[in-house]
Amino acid sequence: MVKIRTIGAFRVFFYSNEHEPEHVHVARDNGEVKIELFTANGKPKLVEAVGMKRSDIRRAMKIVAENRDEFFEAWRAYFG
């Protein structure tokens, strides 16, 4: 796991064996979401959610939307 950043109780990361499309995982407590960074409509897209409350999913989506460029740069720096 490659940690990008912690924002409040949310940990943003990707796994070292990831694949495109560019995405991040956001975890809190025992829950985790996978969010694609760039989609056709220009907004992040929720791909998968496991064990996370809806309110936490909304917050995770907001975190990714607000920090997408930073997360994308981290992806590119790691994977090339």
N, CA and C atoms as an extended XYZ file, in Angstrom:
240
Properties=species:S:1:pos:R:3:atomname:S:1:resname:S:1:resid:I:1 pbc="F F F"
N         0.848       -1.169        0.000 N   MET     1
C         0.000        0.000        0.000 CA  MET     1
C         0.899        1.239        0.000 C   MET     1
N         0.525        2.204       -0.846 N   VAL     2
C         1.268        3.458       -0.942 CA  VAL     2
C         0.355        4.571       -0.441 C   VAL     2
N         0.666        5.091        0.731 N   LYS     3
C        -0.158        6.138        1.327 CA  LYS     3
C         0.143        7.467        0.663 C   LYS     3
N        -0.903        8.163        0.241 N   ILE     4
C        -0.747        9.479       -0.363 CA  ILE     4
C        -0.910       10.557        0.690 C   ILE     4
N        -1.981       10.443        1.460 N   ARG     5
C        -2.294       11.514        2.416 CA  ARG     5
C        -3.357       11.040        3.396 C   ARG     5
N        -3.352       11.651        4.582 N   THR     6
C        -4.422       11.458        5.557 CA  THR     6
C        -5.129       12.787        5.722 C   THR     6
N        -6.452       12.762        5.602 N   ILE     7
C        -7.271       13.959        5.764 CA  ILE     7
C        -8.313       13.631        6.826 C   ILE     7
N        -8.135       14.196        7.998 N   GLY     8
C        -9.016       13.852        9.105 CA  GLY     8
C        -8.878       12.369        9.403 C   GLY     8
N       -10.002       11.671        9.437 N   ALA     9
C       -10.000       10.235        9.711 CA  ALA     9
C        -9.861        9.386        8.446 C   ALA     9
N        -9.701       10.024        7.286 N   PHE    10
C        -9.662        9.321        6.008 CA  PHE    10
C        -8.231        9.156        5.518 C   PHE    10
N        -7.888        7.936        5.117 N   ARG    11
C        -6.575        7.631        4.551 CA  ARG    11
C        -6.726        7.423        3.049 C   ARG    11
N        -5.928        8.127        2.273 N   VAL    12
C        -5.988        8.030        0.817 CA  VAL    12
C        -4.737        7.300        0.355 C   VAL    12
N        -4.916        6.268       -0.481 N   PHE    13
C        -3.785        5.445       -0.889 CA  PHE    13
C        -4.102        4.706       -2.176 C   PHE    13
N        -3.089        4.051       -2.709 N   PHE    14
C        -3.294        3.065       -3.766 CA  PHE    14
C        -2.379        1.889       -3.471 C   PHE    14
N        -2.631        0.782       -4.121 N   TYR    15
C        -1.811       -0.407       -3.926 CA  TYR    15
C        -0.662       -0.394       -4.931 C   TYR    15
N         0.438       -0.991       -4.586 N   SER    16
C         1.627       -0.944       -5.438 CA  SER    16
C         1.473       -1.734       -6.734 C   SER    16
N         0.445       -2.558       -6.834 N   ASN    17
C         0.220       -3.348       -8.052 CA  ASN    17
C        -1.028       -2.890       -8.800 C   ASN    17
N        -1.359       -1.617       -8.714 N   GLU    18
C        -2.568       -1.086       -9.338 CA  GLU    18
C        -2.478       -1.100      -10.855 C   GLU    18
N        -3.588       -0.773      -11.486 N   HIS    19
C        -3.715       -0.737      -12.936 CA  HIS    19
C        -4.565        0.474      -13.302 C   HIS    19
N        -4.479        0.879      -14.545 N   GLU    20
C        -5.328        1.978      -15.007 CA  GLU    20
C        -6.761        1.486      -15.137 C   GLU    20
N        -7.738        2.342      -15.088 N   PRO    21
C        -7.632        3.785      -15.030 CA  PRO    21
C        -7.153        4.252      -13.649 C   PRO    21
N        -6.596        5.457      -13.628 N   GLU    22
C        -6.060        6.015      -12.392 CA  GLU    22
C        -7.164        6.136      -11.350 C   GLU    22
N        -6.880        5.632      -10.167 N   HIS    23
C        -7.871        5.667       -9.089 CA  HIS    23
C        -7.151        5.640       -7.746 C   HIS    23
N        -7.896        5.951       -6.707 N   VAL    24
C        -7.367        5.869       -5.349 CA  VAL    24
C        -8.360        5.104       -4.486 C   VAL    24
N        -7.888        4.685       -3.356 N   HIS    25
C        -8.718        4.069       -2.331 CA  HIS    25
C        -8.753        5.032       -1.156 C   HIS    25
N        -9.897        5.145       -0.544 N   VAL    26
C       -10.046        5.985        0.642 CA  VAL    26
C       -10.641        5.102        1.727 C   VAL    26
N        -9.975        5.056        2.870 N   ALA    27
C       -10.416        4.187        3.957 CA  ALA    27
C       -10.685        4.998        5.211 C   ALA    27
N       -11.639        4.510        5.970 N   ARG    28
C       -11.933        5.055        7.293 CA  ARG    28
C       -12.470        3.908        8.140 C   ARG    28
N       -11.942        3.786        9.332 N   ASP    29
C       -12.344        2.690       10.224 CA  ASP    29
C       -12.230        1.370        9.461 C   ASP    29
N       -13.320        0.619        9.341 N   ASN    30
C       -13.282       -0.662        8.638 CA  ASN    30
C       -13.817       -0.581        7.218 C   ASN    30
N       -14.114        0.617        6.735 N   GLY    31
C       -14.667        0.778        5.402 CA  GLY    31
C       -13.654        1.300        4.398 C   GLY    31
N       -13.940        1.053        3.130 N   GLU    32
C       -13.048        1.488        2.064 CA  GLU    32
C       -13.840        1.721        0.787 C   GLU    32
N       -13.449        2.748        0.038 N   VAL    33
C       -14.025        2.998       -1.281 CA  VAL    33
C       -12.893        3.075       -2.298 C   VAL    33
N       -13.245        2.751       -3.534 N   LYS    34
C       -12.335        2.894       -4.664 CA  LYS    34
C       -12.959        3.947       -5.563 C   LYS    34
N       -12.170        4.977       -5.922 N   ILE    35
C       -12.698        6.100       -6.692 CA  ILE    35
C       -11.799        6.365       -7.887 C   ILE    35
N       -12.396        6.313       -9.073 N   GLU    36
C       -11.680        6.644      -10.305 CA  GLU    36
C       -11.503        8.159      -10.360 C   GLU    36
N       -10.299        8.613      -10.701 N   LEU    37
C       -10.000       10.046      -10.651 CA  LEU    37
C       -10.607       10.836      -11.804 C   LEU    37
N       -10.542       10.313      -13.011 N   PHE    38
C       -11.015       11.050      -14.188 CA  PHE    38
C       -11.989       10.203      -14.987 C   PHE    38
N       -13.138       10.771      -15.301 N   THR    39
C       -14.147       10.083      -16.100 CA  THR    39
C       -14.563       10.982      -17.252 C   THR    39
N       -15.405       10.475      -18.111 N   ALA    40
C       -15.855       11.226      -19.284 CA  ALA    40
C       -16.547       12.533      -18.904 C   ALA    40
N       -17.266       12.535      -17.791 N   ASN    41
C       -17.969       13.759      -17.390 CA  ASN    41
C       -17.089       14.694      -16.555 C   ASN    41
N       -15.826       14.322      -16.343 N   GLY    42
C       -14.900       15.191      -15.630 CA  GLY    42
C       -14.955       15.103      -14.122 C   GLY    42
N       -15.789       14.242      -13.594 N   LYS    43
C       -15.920       14.110      -12.142 CA  LYS    43
C       -15.382       12.753      -11.692 C   LYS    43
N       -14.887       12.687      -10.451 N   PRO    44
C       -14.491       11.384       -9.918 CA  PRO    44
C       -15.698       10.434       -9.882 C   PRO    44
N       -15.411        9.146       -9.987 N   LYS    45
C       -16.484        8.145      -10.043 CA  LYS    45
C       -16.256        7.081       -8.970 C   LYS    45
N       -17.293        6.841       -8.192 N   LEU    46
C       -17.251        5.767       -7.204 CA  LEU    46
C       -17.296        4.434       -7.943 C   LEU    46
N       -16.294        3.609       -7.708 N   VAL    47
C       -16.214        2.312       -8.366 CA  VAL    47
C       -16.709        1.208       -7.446 C   VAL    47
N       -16.320        1.300       -6.182 N   GLU    48
C       -16.661        0.238       -5.223 CA  GLU    48
C       -16.664        0.811       -3.817 C   GLU    48
N       -17.579        0.324       -2.995 N   ALA    49
C       -17.634        0.725       -1.586 CA  ALA    49
C       -17.898       -0.506       -0.735 C   ALA    49
N       -17.095       -0.656        0.306 N   VAL    50
C       -17.243       -1.802        1.204 CA  VAL    50
C       -17.184       -1.304        2.640 C   VAL    50
N       -18.251       -1.531        3.388 N   GLY    51
C       -18.256       -1.260        4.814 CA  GLY    51
C       -18.183        0.194        5.228 C   GLY    51
N       -18.555        1.112        4.333 N   MET    52
C       -18.476        2.530        4.663 CA  MET    52
C       -19.881        3.137        4.638 C   MET    52
N       -20.162        3.977        5.620 N   LYS    53
C       -21.467        4.644        5.687 CA  LYS    53
C       -21.617        5.621        4.518 C   LYS    53
N       -22.870        5.863        4.125 N   ARG    54
C       -23.123        6.786        3.015 CA  ARG    54
C       -22.529        8.161        3.255 C   ARG    54
N       -22.635        8.655        4.467 N   SER    55
C       -22.080        9.979        4.766 CA  SER    55
C       -20.565        9.978        4.595 C   SER    55
N       -19.909        8.882        4.955 N   ASP    56
C       -18.464        8.783        4.770 CA  ASP    56
C       -18.105        8.638        3.291 C   ASP    56
N       -18.941        7.964        2.534 N   ILE    57
C       -18.716        7.857        1.088 CA  ILE    57
C       -18.791        9.238        0.453 C   ILE    57
N       -19.801       10.014        0.838 N   ARG    58
C       -19.923       11.378        0.300 CA  ARG    58
C       -18.689       12.208        0.653 C   ARG    58
N       -18.220       12.087        1.874 N   ARG    59
C       -17.033       12.839        2.295 CA  ARG    59
C       -15.803       12.374        1.525 C   ARG    59
N       -15.660       11.077        1.319 N   ALA    60
C       -14.532       10.546        0.549 CA  ALA    60
C       -14.570       11.071       -0.892 C   ALA    60
N       -15.756       11.106       -1.484 N   MET    61
C       -15.895       11.636       -2.841 CA  MET    61
C       -15.489       13.108       -2.889 C   MET    61
N       -15.871       13.865       -1.878 N   LYS    62
C       -15.520       15.284       -1.823 CA  LYS    62
C       -14.010       15.460       -1.669 C   LYS    62
N       -13.398       14.646       -0.833 N   ILE    63
C       -11.951       14.704       -0.647 CA  ILE    63
C       -11.238       14.458       -1.972 C   ILE    63
N       -11.681       13.451       -2.697 N   VAL    64
C       -11.041       13.145       -3.981 CA  VAL    64
C       -11.278       14.265       -4.981 C   VAL    64
N       -12.481       14.786       -5.051 N   ALA    65
C       -12.766       15.875       -5.984 CA  ALA    65
C       -11.891       17.096       -5.695 C   ALA    65
N       -11.710       17.411       -4.435 N   GLU    66
C       -10.943       18.598       -4.056 CA  GLU    66
C        -9.432       18.421       -4.192 C   GLU    66
N        -8.963       17.185       -4.199 N   ASN    67
C        -7.526       16.916       -4.218 CA  ASN    67
C        -7.099       16.045       -5.395 C   ASN    67
N        -7.949       15.952       -6.390 N   ARG    68
C        -7.729       15.027       -7.501 CA  ARG    68
C        -6.388       15.235       -8.194 C   ARG    68
N        -6.001       16.482       -8.437 N   ASP    69
C        -4.735       16.733       -9.128 CA  ASP    69
C        -3.547       16.211       -8.317 C   ASP    69
N        -3.564       16.425       -7.013 N   GLU    70
C        -2.499       15.917       -6.144 CA  GLU    70
C        -2.442       14.391       -6.189 C   GLU    70
N        -3.601       13.755       -6.133 N   PHE    71
C        -3.656       12.294       -6.148 CA  PHE    71
C        -3.190       11.746       -7.497 C   PHE    71
N        -3.564       12.433       -8.580 N   PHE    72
C        -3.135       12.024       -9.911 CA  PHE    72
C        -1.613       12.140      -10.036 C   PHE    72
N        -1.045       13.220       -9.529 N   GLU    73
C         0.408       13.401       -9.573 CA  GLU    73
C         1.115       12.305       -8.790 C   GLU    73
N         0.558       11.922       -7.647 N   ALA    74
C         1.144       10.830       -6.855 CA  ALA    74
C         1.100        9.523       -7.637 C   ALA    74
N        -0.021        9.283       -8.329 N   TRP    75
C        -0.167        8.073       -9.163 CA  TRP    75
C         0.907        8.056      -10.237 C   TRP    75
N         1.027        9.170      -10.967 N   ARG    76
C         1.985        9.263      -12.076 CA  ARG    76
C         3.433        9.162      -11.567 C   ARG    76
N         3.720        9.770      -10.431 N   ALA    77
C         5.072        9.708       -9.872 CA  ALA    77
C         5.457        8.272       -9.525 C   ALA    77
N         4.484        7.500       -9.049 N   TYR    78
C         4.764        6.131       -8.631 CA  TYR    78
C         4.797        5.176       -9.828 C   TYR    78
N         3.791        5.263      -10.695 N   PHE    79
C         3.661        4.300      -11.795 CA  PHE    79
C         4.319        4.769      -13.084 C   PHE    79
N         4.659        6.029      -13.168 N   GLY    80
C         5.332        6.552      -14.363 CA  GLY    80
C         4.420        6.962      -15.471 C   GLY    80
